[in-house]
Amino acid sequence: NLLQSSPRIVSLYSHCAGTVVTEAAVQDLSDVVVPFGGYKPEEEEFDNDDVDPLNNLTVSEKLNIALEMAEAIADMHGYSGGILVHDDIQIPQFMRGKDGVLKLVDFNRAEVMLYDPENEEYCKYVNGPVFGNYRSPEEVNVEPLDEQIDVFSYGNNLHSLLTGLWVYYYEDDDKVMQDYIMNGELPWIDPRYRLRSFGEAFLVRLMEICWFYYPHERP
């Protein structure tokens, strides 16, 4: 409820610990970003002459969506009362509202970072062991966390936005994927995206800096 003034955060009304009512959404971002479910269809052959994104978004649409996602995350991280961490940034956590605005949803893992006035800094926190492949190196390594985990996951979203595929779409073992993350082995993306258009090259570069291994090096 702290962010109800932001049009980029879903309006919600909660009661006690387990009841919430939210505004209606007309579109799940997954439907347009990963229309094939995020995996390469078996019958689909990649084009040898050009990259073959598995979504129908134009470069302009991809840039706009990337900006909309970033603005929603910035509303949490830049909250005037202190840093709020979403802690579960993924493509399905964004919905298009009836007003046409892309909104960030699902705050069950959100963290309000505590502030240490003596040292004038925010206190990191620990989640414990995590599951899945949409996590940052510090999450997989069970290290102290801050808002930079959202930035790393935003990089994963950019990968899907560019390609129409989930990160590590070619691997189905979570343990193997988490080993990739711990070892700094980033998801593969066709290098031709760098040359296809200025907009796509920009998104590749933005994705890469969001994927910096050490949190303090990310934007």
Secondary structure as GFF3:
##gff-version 3
##sequence-region A 1 219
A	DSSP	beta_strand	12	15	.	.	.	ID=ss1
A	DSSP	beta_strand	19	22	.	.	.	ID=ss2
A	DSSP	beta_strand	25	28	.	.	.	ID=ss3
A	DSSP	alpha_helix	30	33	.	.	.	ID=ss4
A	DSSP	alpha_helix	59	77	.	.	.	ID=ss5
A	DSSP	beta_strand	84	85	.	.	.	ID=ss6
A	DSSP	three_ten_helix	91	93	.	.	.	ID=ss7
A	DSSP	beta_strand	94	97	.	.	.	ID=ss8
A	DSSP	beta_strand	102	104	.	.	.	ID=ss9
A	DSSP	beta_strand	111	112	.	.	.	ID=ss10
A	DSSP	beta_strand	115	116	.	.	.	ID=ss11
A	DSSP	beta_strand	121	122	.	.	.	ID=ss12
A	DSSP	alpha_helix	137	140	.	.	.	ID=ss13
A	DSSP	alpha_helix	148	163	.	.	.	ID=ss14
A	DSSP	alpha_helix	174	182	.	.	.	ID=ss15
A	DSSP	alpha_helix	193	196	.	.	.	ID=ss16
A	DSSP	alpha_helix	198	210	.	.	.	ID=ss17
A	DSSP	three_ten_helix	215	217	.	.	.	ID=ss18
###
